[in-house]
């Protein structure tokens, strides 16, 4: 990497500067150029990164850090993306006047990117409709089919850090793009050589009214069955995202008491000031909600990620060890000390996935209905489906694949994504999932049971399916390829003293799925390990699962302990195998 500003880098940066329509990012880039020209090596390194290429447009659309330059999220990059999408819809889609519906969250510049997209679509001869304000991603996915649009764009970085933003593209069927559509759109984007050549208009698009949210809520509230129990107290956090208002309206509209919200996280805030990482999967992200639960003792804690397409849940576990240090408010700590033994713990995504699947199976899957889960999710749903005589399909990671399963009745992935009503939203939806989980919890409450009791039932019936995952974070995406190459060149023949019975290279399409970068190992004891690069973050992810048979309910605790020991041994070995 050069330590001084090269003529070529200066030329490229100055050309971008002249073409950038945003005075803020122009000023940012000009200052960086000046610093680099003055010998600032950090500024040179920053410029090299910003001009290392354009943000890749793939099946996740665009996602990256905000800032000036082609390798950042900014107006110049978004205008190119919008122009490429409009060109794709006219060329490959064949729509002379394509309609695009556009949503946005509350992140920095999300509203700006949404308006820019509308301005490009209208100037290109299309029609554009923008959601009335920052709203959850599921509303955008709902709006596409509800309004009969040809495509949809959601400006969001979902659960990424505050520095990021993104641009997610949907087709007219309401599902996210898959190959080869992503490549076709990317080709049209690459054909845009200058933002100055992209036609824009100052108006002409439609701003949708509140009736869209009303229609979505009316449909979503029908997810819970008429006459089912509604007696449930819920604590909810939206993690400074856009889900708070919608989740409250959904619960009240469905007949539940409004959730008690975490005040410090209820209002949208693009800086996410109370969390280091606004992803409910991350350690500490829902601590504030758990602290509140220790004081008010609800039946259930629910958390949505910032764009509310994911749903996390926590339950009170009498067997959990209470950690006073986790409660930051002394009054809350005192109150918790007088409560029952145990503590609140977050359910894993696979646990929620199994619970929702069990509830839907019990309610009845329509004839021809299919349950689906991604390859990195637990195999428990497949076992449940087989026992119930219901079809199950395994897909690649991501709802762009799950949502396309023919006859889909329910689909989930372990990363807290659940599609419980494909007829309403053909994508993961943290609002409808929260309602269905609340209905299940309320139904069990009437029976004097809990979600943990149902998980016990599933383990006894199908075996303990213990899952775990970890991530190897990298500073440079170039560090990912050597990890994968090393595992391919020298794959383990045994793990934790258990032989590897089968190895799938997912990049070759092993296992019958579309090719994707990843490796899957099956051990002789039916344990499974999957290693794959993340599609949205700079890290390698490793997913683990062991299945431990359960002889009887009396042996469940022993089976869980044995599964935990096996899982820990496999994790330890793969932490070494995937280390940088």
Order of alpha helices (4+ residues) and beta strands (2+ residues): alpha-alpha-alpha-beta-alpha-beta-alpha-beta-alpha-beta-beta-alpha-beta-alpha-beta-alpha-beta-alpha-beta-beta-alpha-beta-alpha-beta-alpha-beta-alpha-beta-beta-alpha-alpha-beta-alpha-beta-beta-beta-beta-beta-alpha
